Amino acid sequence: MPSSPKRRLPWLPIAAFLFGLIGLSVAAVTLLVPQRSPVASAVGGPFSLVNQDGRTVTERDFAGSPHLVFFGFTHCPDVCPTTLQQISDVLAALGPKADRLKVAFVTVDPERDTPEALKSYLSSFDPRIVGLTGTPEQVAQTIKAYRGFSKRVPGKDGDYTMEHTALVYVMDARNDFVSSLNLMRPAQETARDLARQL
C-alpha cells in the first residue's frame, strides 16, 4: 500500500537542510582557499634585458625570491633618485634579510641609459639594486608586461624628459605581483611588512 503524502513530508525539511549544508560547505571552501587575483597574475612576464655589467638578465633570474621592480631613468630630476634612496633605506632597515630580496631598476630611457650610465648612476644607492636596460623594443615590451607607462616629453634645446609609472612593484618568488610598495612612511615600517615575505 503506497505511503500517504503526510508520511513523506517530514523528509522534505531534512533534505532541504542537507542541500543547504552542502551549499554552505562549497561556499566556505571557495572563500577560504586563496584565489589568485586576475589583475595580479596579469602584471609581470617574460623579459630579456642587460644589467649594468653587460650581462643578459631575464625574469628567471628573479624567480625564487621576492623582489622589487621600479621603472625610471638616470636623468630623472626628483622622483627616481628619491625613490631609489627610499628603497636603499628600506634595504638597510631590513638588515641581513635584505640579502633575500632582489631589486630591479628598469630604465624607461634606453637611448641614454647604457649599462655604463646605469652603473655610474646606481653607485649612489644600495649596491643590491640591479640596473636593467636594453633595446627600445625590449624595454617597451618589459614596461608593457608590467602594465606600466612611459612617454618621451620634449624639452628645450633638443633635450627631453620621460613621464613614467612611478610605483614600486612587489613581486613574489613566482614572479607574480603582490602589491605596490608603500614608501610614504618610515623605512622601518615598510621593512617590517616586507620581512613577512622573506
N, C-alpha and C positions, 0 to 999 in steps of 0.2 A: 504494500500500500504506500503510495507516494507521500512523502512528508509534507506537512502543511507549510505555507509561507511563513507562519508565525515562528516555526521551529528553525527556519533558515535565517531569519532576520538577525539573531544575536551574533552571527558570524560576520555580518557586514561591518560593524564598528571595529572588530578585531582586524579584519582585512584592511580597512582604511588606515588603522593605526600602523600596521606593518608596512604598508606602502609609504606612509608619511615618514616612518623611521628610516626606511631605505633612502628616501629622498633627502632627508637631513644628513645622512651619512655621506652620500655623494657630494652634497654641498660643502660639508665640512672638509672632506678630502681635497676638493677643488680649491677651497680658500686657504687651507693650511700648507699645501705643497707649494713651494716657491715657484713663481712663474716668471720667466724672463720677459722683460718689457720689450715690445716690438721696437720702441724707439732706441732702447739700449743696444739691442742686437744689430741695429742699423747704423750705429756710429762706429767708425773704425773699419779697417780692412787691409787687404794686401797693399804693400808699397815697396819700392826699391829706391833708396836714396844713398847718398855718400856722406860719411861723417867728416869731422874736422881733420881727421888724419888721412882722408882719401880712401877709406875702406868702405866697401858696399855694405849697407845695412838694410835689413828688411824687417817686417813686423815680427818675424820668427825670432829675431834677436831680443825682442822684448817679452816674448811669451815665457811663462814660468814664474814670473814675479809681477806684483803690482807695479804700475808705472804711471808717470805723468807725461802729458803731451801738451806743448804750448806752441802756438804759431806766432811768429813775429819777424823782425828784421833788424839788422845791425845799425841801420841809420834811423831807427825809431827814436824820437826825441825824449819820450817820457814813459809811456805805458810799458814798453818791453823791458827797459832796464829796471824799472820799478818792480815789475812782476818777477823778473829773474832774481832780483835781490830778495824779494819776499820768499821765493822758493828756496833760495840759499839759506835764509833764516830758518825755514821750516826743517830743512835737512839738518842744520846744526842742532835744532831743538830735538830732533829725533834721536840724536846720539848714535850709538852703534847700529840701531835698527835702520838707519838711513842707507846702510850698505845693501839692504834688501830691496830698496826702492830705486827704480831706474827713472831717469828724466830725459825727455827729448825736447829740444828746442828746434822746431822745424821752420826754416825761413820761408817767407812768402815773397822774397825778393831774390830769386836765384841769379839774376843778372849781375848783381853787385856782391852777393853773399857767396863767395867762393869758399872752399874748405879752409883756406888760409885766413880769409877775413873772419870766418866764424871762430877759428882757433884763437885769434888775437882778441876778438870781442869777448868770448866766453872766459878768457883768462881772468877777468874781473869778478867772476862769480864762482860758485861751488864747482870744483873740478869734476864732480859726478854728473854734471849736466852735459849731455851729448848734443852737439850741433849737427843738424842734418840739412843737406841741400841736394841739388840735382838739376836736371834739365828743366826748363819751364813746364814741359809736359808732365814730367814725373812729379814735380811739386804740385801742379794743378790737380793731378789725379789723387794725391795724398790729401790735399785740402778737401776735395770732393768726398773722399772716403770718410772723412771726419765730419761731414756736413758743415764744413767751415765756409768762410767767405774771405776773399781778398780782392782788392781793386787798386789799380795804379791811379794816383791822383797827380796831375801835372802841377809843378811849382814854377818858381822864377828861374830864368836863365837856363832852361832845359832840365832843371832838376825835377825831382818828383818824390812823393812820399807814398806810403801804402796804407790803405784802410784794410782792416782785417779783424777776424774773430779774435777776441782777447781773452776768452775763458781758458782755464787750465783744466784739461780733461783728466779725470782719474779713471784709469783702465785697470781691470783685474788681470790675474795671471793667464787668463784665456783670451786676452786681448778684447774683452768686452767692456763697454762703457759702464761705469758705476755711477759717477756724478761729476759735477764740476767742483773744483777746489775752492773753498771759501777762504780768501785771503784778507777779508775785511775784518780781521780780529787778530789778537796776539798770536805770534807764531807757535807758541806753546799749545794753544787750544787746537790749532789746525793739526799740529804734530800728534796730539793725543788722539784725534779722530783717525788719522792715517795709521797710527800704530796698531789699531784694532785689525787692520787688514794685512799686517806684516807678520 
